[in-house]
Structures are given as C-alpha cells and as structure tokens.
C-alpha cells in the first residue's frame, strides 16, 4: 500500500504524559498536513508543511502541540503534557505540489487521554 | 466567521435509490470544494471535487452540484449501495489557499436493504 501511513493507530496515555505520532506521506507528495477530528465532527486543520518548511502553525491548538518534518519526508506531531481534552483522532494528509488541492488522508491515530 | 454546515445529520435511503447530501458554505472567497467519504475507523476518502468556475461535475455514480448564488453544494449518489454507508463531509478551501480545508460536521448515510 503506497498511501499515507500513520503510526501508531491507537495510543492510550495518562494525563500529563507526552505523546508523539508519526506520518509517512505518499512518497512523491511534498505537502503534508495534520488535522484533528473529534467524535461527530469534521477534521480540523492544525498545520502543514511544504517539504521541510512549516508554512502555517497558527492553528495548532496550544503551545503544547508541535510538529516537525526535518527531512521533508515523514513528519511527527508531538503533544506535551497531555490533557483529557486532547483525546481525538489525529489525521495526516498529503498532496503533490502541482495538482489540484485534493488531500489524501491516512487512517489516523486515535488518542485517548485517561 | 467562515463555516461549512450540513443540513441533515443522518440520511437513510433504500438500496438502489438515489441519495442527495446537501451542504451550505459561508465563505464567498472559497473557490474549491471537495466531498469526502469516511468509514468507521478510517481516514476521509476523496470522492469528487469541483472548482468555483463550474456548477456541475460528474464522476462514477456521483455528481456534485455547486450553486454559488446561494452558497450551496450537493452530492448525488446514483443507485446507492450498502458500501456507500458512511459519513460524508463537504470541505472548502476558504480564502487562504494552501489546501487548508474547512470541513463540515458530516452527514451519516445509511443504506437500508
């Protein structure tokens, strides 16, 4: 399968712990996006990269959230000092540069903060 | 502020019937709209898209209609099948570009046998 890959699929953590999620985009895509989805809602944009450059991060929910894409390939999303309100599905998507704006999504990482 | 909303949270149809899912958007600057399908435990899957210079686009068994005058988008699914059961989201790109899609809350489509 050459689609967007996310790891882990599920993460259970205790409040106050740090968590990190990984996303591997489709190999020829240079844009990578992170979204968050809570139950019954549509995905909510968080941040995106073009190659290794993070072009927008103002939508990250707080300074506890950070994302990196150091080599312009895979990306990580870290949440520090997790809170119960962080429980959600974290989705990664990618798109090629010269195309329409269609995003290809991974299956997400489901985070549960106890 | 900008928002994308759906008129009905749940739509039940009989297998073989046509389905119509509606969506209202509020950002006049949006020039690109997409429909995604999301099955339980999976990420959104692209169905069809349309640019604002068009008012209709057809795919395989799906048609998207765009009415810019009333800021309305619809997804029509012909001969609905059990495999079409999922949550459907419309999304718009807003004014900022960069593929920062704004999604609606979704419509649950249930196909009854």
Interface residues (C-beta under 8 A of the other chain):
Chain A: X4 X31 X33 X40 X41 X42 X43 X44 X45 X48 X55 X56 X59 X91 X93 X95 X100 X101 X102 X103 X104 X105 X106 X107 X108
Chain B: X4 X32 X34 X36 X41 X42 X43 X44 X45 X46 X49 X51 X89 X91 X93 X98 X99 X100 X101 X102 X103 X104 X105 X106
